[in-house]
Structures are given as C-alpha cells and as structure tokens.
Amino acid sequence: MAGHSKWANIKHKKQKEDKRRGKLFSKLSRKIAVAAREGGGDPEMNSDLRMAIQKAKDNNMPNDNIERAIKRGTGNLEGMTYESFVYEGYGPGGVALYLDIMTDNRNRTASEVRHILDKNGGNLGSNGCVAWMFQRKGELVIDLNEFEVGEEDLLLEALEAGAEDLDYGEEEAIIYTDPSNYESARESLEEAGYEFESADLAMIPDNKVTLDKSDAKKMLRLMDQLEDHDDIQDVYSNFEIPEDVRAELEAEEN
C-alpha cells in the first residue's frame, strides 16, 4: 500500500491549504446532505450520516455548517438536490480510477470529468471496468512523525480492536478494517490514546501499477485536477511511485 500512502501524504498536505478549506467544506456538506436524505437525519440510526459527520468534524468543519447540511438533506432547509454514483476509468500507464461522485447535474459532471481525463492521458470507462480491482475497507492513518508507536505494539492493539491488517511505513502507519468494524475499531483505538491523521472508509486496490517518471508526473497532475473538481467526493486509484522517482519529482517542485 506504499503508493497509496505516498499520494495520501501529498493530498493531506494540500488539504491543509486555506484556499482549499472552503471547497472541502462544500464537499463534506454534500456528503452529509445526501446521507441525511437517503437514511434520515438521526445519526444514531443512520451510520452513513454518522460517518459523514465524523469526517466533517475531523476536518474542523463548524457545527453550524453540519446542522445546515443535515437540514438540507431532510428537507427542512431549501437547497440543491444531489445524486451520488460512481465513475470508473483509467489514467496514464493503465492506472485504474474509481471516482465517488455527488452532483446536481449528471450530464455536466460527465462532460467535465471526461474532459479532465482526456487531456491528461486517461479515459472514462464503463461501469464495473475497474471496481473488481478494489475492496472497500476502513482506513485509519497514523502520522508516525506526530505519534510515535512501534510496529509490533500497534499491530497487537489494532488486531485486538478488530482490525484486519497493518501497513507500517517510515512516515505513516495505515490500519485496515472490515467496513462493519470500522467505527468500533476507531473508537477502541482512540480510547487507547491513538490519534489519526485521517480516518474513513476507502476503496483499497488489490494490486499496484508502478509508474515511471513521465507517467507519474501525468498521474499526479490528473489526481490534482480530479481532487479539485467540486462534484468528485473521493478519488481512488492503484498507482505506485517508486521512492527514487518520487524524490526526483519533489526536487523538481522545490
């Protein structure tokens, strides 16, 4: 999972930029509103809404924004009606892309996403073309620069909390859970004192596509544009960038 971790690390840094906070809050509001519309406005009875609210709180979204999003979803406040669905496709080097979409205009979104893919060496595929390459898992990320913990201790506590696996790297440790155990595992680990850089349900690839420098540069540019699109909630992929290539790209940016 190293490649996913590296891109996640880049993405988390970008999300800290103030200019993206408003866009992030907008996406989180949509997620909350759709969850409330589809499952009701009580988070105790609606696990999707409960997790959407938790994700909003993880990103320091104000409570007033959260409450307004819930009311829009339940119809107590006027607002646009969003539908959620998935787009699948490919990026440079044959990378698989799985996009979670929330939009008020399916035709507009399809046109814009297709344009982004086409101009960056990718293409939109048919439903199911890449979904089989991923599994939905709970994903809990610990920044090892901020929270020191040994691999063996973390693995034991994660397994006791109900986790399935651990990917322990130099900078990050990623705990994977079955979706049904995600909330309970997170709660148990937080009660044990663990702090997470990010925590969410995610589509995790079974295998990786290793990219050379040229395709890696194109892929990162494509990911940046997809992540920046208002209607795209989450982007999942299966690319991996070798350490030496990543170092070269970072040196060029600096």
Secondary structure, 3 states (H helix, E strand, C coil): CHHHHHHHHHHHHHHCCHHHHHHHHHHHHHHHHHHHHHHCCCCCCCHHHHHHHHHHHHCCCCHHHHHHHHHHHHCCCCCCCCEEEEEEEECHHHCEEEEEEEECCHHHHHHHHHHHHHHCCCEECCCCCCHHHEEEEEEEEEECCCCCCCHHHHHHHHHHCCCCEEEECCCEEEEEECHHHHHHHHHHHHHCCCCCCEEEEEEEECCCEECCHHHHHHHHHHHHHHHHCCCEEEEEECEECCHHHHHHHHHHHC
